[in-house]
């Protein structure tokens, strides 16, 4: 019938048993061997080691406070609050973005308190001088690499609220508020933007009047468009805020001024006559509790006016050393430059991270064989893939030097250099944040499906960093301001017959550079030539822009309308200025590196 | 036991016992508490390298004769050599020792450290910047800076040890391991489990003080660590705090600063980078150009034993950033080169340090 005979069964059974007994010496050789297609090899092992010293390169790129940065990295990986995970013998930390908005906000505050206890924020407001400021920048950058929400929440409290006290306030404000701010005894936020006014700060509608009988200012939101909006920290935690408002004294509007108002008591209850609402869930930065604020005739002591630029006497007289309201306003906004500096810097780090991830990926991921029976080709071995990522990498190197340069001129600022810093910081903020978004997108695409995992960071960073192009100054508006500043300088030079000085425009004092008719490869690669063509482009656009404005005005247009019409030239000029300035920082950095493999590699990037 | 095939070479400072797939290496300088001499380090290195490629060796046990396992590197001899002339002799010792450390740390074969209940002093070299920095929170800074001794229970609690076996059961454990023919970590671990017990932390153990240790030893600088401890002391009657402050105040200020930086850097590096960095540091220590504290410390504690070292620089404020930086840079000497570690090509979990 087909079933085995008893004898067969016995012999089969004996064979099976014998097999068990023989198999007693367990071989250390696993019966499964890895198949090539399943083998993952990190790029560090595959390629030969670089010919330059990695820590020297790091020193060059990070620029400053390396030990402080490493200390902070150490603080984060040693605490469960930062979600450490061990994989492949290394520790990875990343926030859990799948948590709810409320949970993310709570975790952000917990992380802040931990870092506070470790002494990270010491001297951030009570310290003075370039050394302290550079350390502050370095630590803030590291925090941003971990989580943009954490950096923004801290930025609002220390750089915006704290910065306003430092730069708009006077001694009495410093004595009363700085230490408590540094130690998080109070939590500050910064109410400038309104529902109806963001870019146009001068048009904000919150109104403050003075009651000389009680010696109080009265802050009011007269209509819905006057409500403060997007105020980081206001929705859940902030106890105090800087309020920007029109100041009306004796029936006259004196323009925008800054005041301190309390919005929550120490128990977390909203103060009377203040209304707060939540801005709700966002496409990113859900670790920051952005809120809306209405002031219903809120009364604050006269001393709460931040009076470094203007003041109101107890009997209600408006006093200011600066008579011109435009100049007064400019003096006001100058200190907020630090925000633009930190934003530009964090944009660069975001680009660096996304490029590092995408390039490493492309050094391990394979797709398609070029010849049969050969292993598939590494993504980065495709010229097309190189073309997508490597120019972005080179630009990021340039922008890294530009960001470090910006930090340097900021911490060494003088009243004379303020104008230059204002223009350069606006330009760099715009260019670096735009570059970051472009880089994030390209890197996300370069990672294919893996780019969609939040865990893989790049795609998620798009949502987190998108806001950078519109907050702290809409990039387009900033570029227009840059071009206006250049135009003003150009016109001043023509009028007063003096040479160009500042803003890097000195090259305009020389004659137009010669572009050789024969462009050989070595010419193209020379830094002189590259400087020349960037300067030429800036020169040409500035002259054409000025000419067009002048022509339109001659035709009867007002200056404002002429500027509106010439928006294209303005934009191109803004970019030309920024590109030339960034190139200059790259060339300067390269020149400062002593000869060796490091210099060679940096030099290659310039091309 | 005098088993066949046991080799006693090299003045018998390292005894070797062979049993089937097991090799037992016994440190044999009990009167010096098994402090590692240059001979011992060389011998151990030779043996470890040989065993790695020998598929007849599946398990290595390290033991110490006498009441101590190992008191670390034989520092007294190193100092003696240097005082006789050349710092480079000392450097040679550390070179070998650190290579051995690297080999042991990245060993592909499982190792068991047999220690009778022994108090162990930890010194922040020999890869300590790697393993101390990976202890929970900032316990590593505490241990490295104060030189605190950890007993067996504490080593288990902070992850430096995986099992605690009372000395009474050690010989039974060894016998069980002898019979093994498998090098599988899970198998070895389960045998260790059978003989181990859960020791209790003493009531005054530093391990109970993790919260305050983390608050204080996470601080950015030595000065801040001390001032934070002093602030805590105001609010607390705990002797432990004042004892900790005292250890820091008695230590060489230069050592404190370079140790702190070493541990912090090590936290972010792999074991090879840590040893490379530590080798540079130890060479600068031996050269004695920035500070001669190492020699003064050995004199006061090991040689003359007056326990009253005169540190120079004597105060933390006298040590600036560039002085600290010097210890971390390459040595300016024609013949000197950075530590050259054996290449570990196989990318597997085992090529990453086990500690």
Interface residues (C-beta under 8 A of the other chain):
Chain A: X25 X26 X28 X41 X42 X45 X67 X68 X70 X71 X73 X74 X75 X77 X78 X79 X88 X89 X117 X118 X119 X120 X122
Chain B: X55 X133 X136 X137 X138 X181 X182 X183 X215 X218 X219 X220 X224 X228 X261 X264 X265 X267 X268 X270 X345 X347 X349 X352 X353
